[in-house]
Amino acid sequence: MKLHELKPAPGSKHRRRRVGRGESSGLGRTSGKGNKGQKARAGASIRPGFEGGQMPLARRLPKKGFNNNQFKDQYAVVNVSSLEAKFSDGDQVTEESLRSAGLVKGRWDGIKILGNGELTRKLTVSADKISTTAREKIEKAGGSIAAA
């Protein structure tokens, strides 16, 4: 096979449909849109769920259910590896120090320390929540956990 012998797969190429180009084309006169009605008009597009002015099904059915998700507490997550990178030995880790170090930004309900990574520095950590692995790593490095 040579480059000049390449051809697209049979049936993969279609001719463009030219509507309104004479009766003998098969798509003349009404151009395949039938006779009159909303869908026959120029620029006709009906949004999904529209029922011609009738009250749509989505609005006829009663509202049901409740989700408590909007009242859930959102915690800023900080890993032990980030503490290792941003703080030096003997530092106090508080919300203010985390914000000044750029590890916590924006509005949160609290801060949670997670145990991803290694910690070799002795830190005094004060946070709203601390995972078990993070607690173990902080204490193993000689640090302590203060009540938030």
C-alpha positions in Angstrom: 0.0 0.0 0.0 1.2 3.5 -0.9 0.2 6.9 0.3 -1.7 7.7 -2.9 -3.7 4.5 -2.6 -5.2 5.4 0.9 -9.0 5.9 0.9 -11.4 6.5 3.8 -13.4 3.5 5.0 -16.6 2.9 2.9 -19.6 4.7 4.4 -17.5 7.0 6.6 -17.8 10.0 4.3 -21.3 11.5 3.7 -22.4 14.2 1.3 -23.7 17.4 2.9 -27.5 17.6 2.9 -28.5 20.7 0.8 -32.1 21.4 1.7 -34.4 23.7 -0.2 -32.7 23.2 -3.6 -35.5 22.0 -5.8 -38.2 19.3 -5.6 -36.1 16.7 -7.5 -33.4 16.8 -4.8 -35.8 15.0 -2.4 -35.5 17.9 0.1 -37.2 20.7 -1.7 -40.3 22.7 -0.8 -40.7 22.1 3.0 -37.0 20.8 3.2 -37.9 17.7 5.3 -39.7 19.7 8.0 -43.2 18.7 7.2 -46.1 21.2 7.1 -46.4 24.1 9.5 -46.0 23.9 13.2 -43.4 25.0 15.7 -40.7 22.7 14.4 -41.2 23.9 10.8 -40.4 27.5 11.6 -37.1 29.3 11.1 -34.8 29.2 14.2 -37.0 26.5 15.8 -35.4 24.8 18.7 -37.5 23.7 21.7 -35.6 23.3 25.0 -35.6 19.9 26.7 -38.6 19.4 28.9 -40.8 22.0 27.1 -44.4 20.7 26.7 -45.9 23.3 24.5 -47.0 25.6 27.3 -48.5 22.8 29.3 -47.2 22.6 32.9 -44.0 20.5 32.5 -43.7 17.2 34.3 -40.8 18.4 36.4 -43.1 21.2 37.9 -46.2 19.0 38.2 -44.4 16.5 40.5 -44.1 17.3 44.2 -40.7 18.4 45.6 -39.3 15.6 47.7 -36.4 14.9 50.0 -33.8 16.9 52.0 -30.1 16.9 51.9 -28.1 18.0 55.0 -24.9 18.5 53.0 -25.1 22.3 53.0 -24.8 22.3 56.8 -21.7 20.1 56.9 -18.5 21.4 58.3 -15.8 22.0 55.7 -12.2 21.5 56.9 -9.0 22.8 55.4 -6.7 19.9 55.0 -2.9 20.2 55.8 -0.6 17.2 55.5 2.4 16.5 57.8 4.7 16.7 54.7 3.6 20.4 54.3 4.4 21.1 58.0 7.9 19.6 57.4 8.5 21.9 54.4 7.2 25.2 55.9 8.1 25.0 59.6 11.4 24.7 61.5 12.2 22.8 64.6 10.4 23.9 67.8 7.8 26.0 65.9 4.2 26.5 67.1 1.7 25.4 64.4 -1.6 27.3 64.8 -4.2 28.6 62.3 -2.5 32.0 62.1 0.9 30.4 61.4 -0.6 28.1 58.8 -2.3 31.0 57.0 0.9 33.1 57.1 2.9 30.1 55.7 0.3 29.9 52.8 -0.9 26.4 53.7 -4.5 27.6 54.5 -6.4 30.1 52.4 -10.0 31.1 52.3 -12.9 30.5 54.8 -13.1 27.1 56.5 -14.9 25.8 59.6 -11.7 24.3 60.9 -8.3 22.8 60.1 -7.5 19.1 59.9 -4.0 17.7 60.0 -3.5 14.5 58.0 -0.6 12.1 58.2 0.6 12.0 54.5 4.4 12.3 54.3 7.2 12.2 56.9 7.9 14.5 59.8 11.3 14.9 61.4 10.9 18.3 63.1 9.7 18.8 66.7 6.5 20.9 66.4 3.7 22.0 68.7 0.5 21.5 66.7 -2.8 23.1 67.5 -5.6 22.2 65.1 -9.4 21.4 65.2 -8.9 17.8 64.1 -5.8 15.6 63.8 -5.9 12.2 62.2 -4.5 9.2 64.1 -1.5 8.8 61.7 -0.7 12.5 61.9 -0.8 12.3 65.7 1.6 9.3 65.8 4.0 11.0 63.4 4.0 14.3 65.4 4.6 12.5 68.7 7.2 10.2 67.2 9.2 13.2 66.0 9.1 14.6 69.6 6.4 17.1 69.0 3.2 17.7 71.0 -0.4 18.4 70.3 -2.0 21.3 72.0 -5.8 21.7 72.4 -7.2 24.0 69.7 
